[in-house]
Structures are given as structure tokens and as C-alpha cells.
């Protein structure tokens, strides 16, 4: 799963959160973090990002696409 933060002002907050999750910057005003919903709580991710003193305009999540789901399912059955 992926959580995306839209920022009011573009800001680089580093490569990783304290939790070790990798931060990506698809656009200057976006921060994207991929996480495993079974291992990471979304509230904790949001809290870590808020600690960086960012002005967040919007937060959205994306689920894995069908290919990712298929690969995950077939990997378990091997």
C-alpha cells in the first residue's frame, strides 16, 4: 500500500522515516511512502511525517495494482 502527502510548500525531509520506511518524491510537492499495512500503522506514518513540520494539503492512499496482488498470491502457493 502507498500513502501520498500533498504539501503546500515542497520540502525534502530525507530518504527514510524513523521507522525505516523509504520516502520517495514523485513531484516536488508530493511525498510518497510505500508500506505494508500488516506491519505498519497508517496513524504512525502520518505522525512521523507531521513531526517534520510540513504543511500538508491532502493525504491519499493507493492499493497495490492487480499485478502486485497476483504476484503476492502466486508466491505464497509456490
N, C-alpha and C positions, 0 to 999 in steps of 0.2 A: 504494500500500500504506500501511497505517496501523499505527503501533506505539503501544500504550497502556500507561502505567505506573500501577499502583495504589499509592498512597502510604499509609504508616502514619499520617502527620500531613499534613493539607492544607497546601500551600505554593505560593505563586506564585513562579515563577522567571523571570518576564519574558515577553516576546512572541516572542522568537526565540532559537535556539541560535547559537553562534559560526559554525556552518556556514550560517546564514541560514534554516534551516528554521523554519517558524512553529509556535508552541506554542499548543494550544487546551486549554481547561479545561471538559470536558463536565459534570463534577461537581467539587466541592471537593477530593476525594481522587483525582482522575484527571487525568493529563496525556496528551494525545493529539497525536501528530505524524504528519503525512502526508508521505510521501517517495516518491521514485522509486527502486525497487530497482536500476535500471540506473545511477543516478547517485550513490546514497548507500549506504554500507555500514552494515548494522544495528549492527555492533560499534562503529562510530564514534559513532552516535547514542546508544547505551547509555552509552558512555564519557562523552560530553558531559553527559548527564543525571546520571550518577553524580558528576561533578565539582561538582555543585550541593549536595552533602552531604544528599541526601534518603534517607529510609528507604523503600526500595522493597519492597512486599509481593509484587507479581506483575507480570509483563510478558506482554502478549499482542499478537498481530498480527492484522490483518484484511486480507483481499484486497479488491480492487475488486469491486463488485457487477456483475451481468451487464449492466446498462445502461451502466456505465462501460466495460466491455470492448467492447461493441457500438459505442459512440461512438468509441472509440480505433481499432477495426478499420475502420470505415467512413470515418473521417477520413483514414486512410492511402491508401484506394483512390480518393479524390476527385481 
